[in-house]
């Protein structure tokens, strides 16, 4: 009977609290690429924007989507005055705008190309 009482009281106790002393995962610091000028950020943030004109460059803006890294992104189909097409991806990141890190805004970056080739493959 005493053994049964010890067995039951052992199961009734809460497990001990454990706190980690070392991080298991490093913070995710992804370099997104070239920062776009701030004058284009409102247009890219607006999900209804489909076209941007930038210094003689016509940019068709795709629908917003979430990347594999969890960032808001949009495809940019750029057509210059010679009718040459190029597709790039712009992704948003929340950045601090003051030295105290109290004010933030959504900045947009052109991501680096994954494939470095002159051939563009477009999957429809």
C-alpha positions in Angstrom: 0.0 0.0 0.0 2.8 2.4 0.8 4.5 1.6 -2.5 1.2 2.4 -4.4 1.0 5.7 -2.5 4.5 6.6 -3.6 3.8 5.7 -7.2 0.6 7.7 -7.3 2.3 10.8 -5.6 5.2 10.6 -8.1 2.8 10.9 -11.0 0.9 13.8 -9.4 3.9 16.1 -9.3 4.6 18.7 -12.0 7.8 18.2 -14.0 10.7 20.4 -13.2 11.0 23.6 -15.2 13.9 23.8 -17.6 15.3 26.9 -19.2 17.6 26.9 -22.2 21.0 28.7 -21.8 22.0 28.4 -25.4 20.0 29.3 -28.5 19.3 26.3 -30.7 18.5 28.4 -33.8 20.4 31.4 -35.1 18.3 34.5 -35.9 17.3 34.7 -39.5 19.3 37.5 -41.1 18.6 37.4 -44.8 20.2 39.9 -47.1 17.5 40.7 -49.6 19.6 42.6 -52.1 19.4 46.1 -53.4 17.0 48.5 -51.6 14.5 50.2 -53.9 14.0 53.9 -53.7 11.4 54.9 -51.0 9.2 56.6 -53.6 8.2 53.2 -55.0 7.3 51.6 -51.6 3.7 52.8 -51.4 3.0 51.5 -54.9 4.5 48.1 -54.1 2.7 47.9 -50.8 -0.7 48.5 -52.5 -2.0 45.1 -53.6 -4.0 46.8 -56.4 -0.9 48.3 -58.1 -0.3 46.6 -61.5 2.0 49.0 -63.2 4.8 51.4 -62.3 6.6 53.9 -64.6 10.2 54.6 -63.5 12.4 56.8 -65.6 11.3 55.5 -69.0 11.1 51.9 -67.6 7.6 50.3 -67.7 7.2 47.8 -64.8 4.3 45.4 -64.7 3.8 44.4 -61.0 2.6 40.9 -60.2 0.2 40.0 -57.4 1.6 39.9 -53.8 2.6 36.5 -52.5 4.5 35.1 -49.5 7.9 33.7 -50.2 9.4 30.5 -48.7 11.2 32.7 -46.2 7.8 34.3 -45.1 8.4 37.6 -46.8 5.8 39.5 -48.9 7.1 39.6 -52.5 5.9 40.7 -55.9 7.3 39.9 -59.4 8.4 42.8 -61.5 8.3 42.4 -65.3 10.5 45.3 -66.6 10.4 46.5 -70.2 12.8 49.2 -71.3 12.7 51.6 -74.2 14.3 48.9 -76.5 11.5 46.5 -75.6 13.9 44.2 -73.7 12.1 42.2 -70.9 13.6 41.3 -67.6 11.9 39.7 -64.6 13.0 40.5 -61.1 11.5 39.8 -57.6 10.9 42.5 -55.0 10.4 41.6 -51.4 9.4 43.7 -48.4 11.1 43.8 -45.0 10.2 45.7 -41.9 13.1 48.2 -41.2 13.6 50.7 -38.5 13.7 54.3 -39.7 15.2 56.0 -36.6 18.3 55.5 -34.5 16.1 54.5 -31.4 14.6 51.6 -33.3 11.1 52.8 -32.4 9.7 53.7 -35.8 9.4 51.0 -38.5 8.2 50.9 -42.0 8.0 48.3 -44.9 11.0 48.7 -47.2 11.2 47.0 -50.6 14.3 45.3 -51.9 15.2 43.8 -55.3 16.3 40.2 -54.6 19.4 38.8 -56.1 19.0 36.6 -59.1 19.4 32.9 -58.2 20.3 31.8 -61.7 23.0 33.9 -63.3 22.2 33.4 -67.0 21.1 35.4 -70.0 18.2 33.0 -70.6 15.0 33.7 -68.8 12.7 30.8 -68.4 9.1 31.7 -67.6 6.8 29.0 -66.4 3.2 29.6 -67.1 
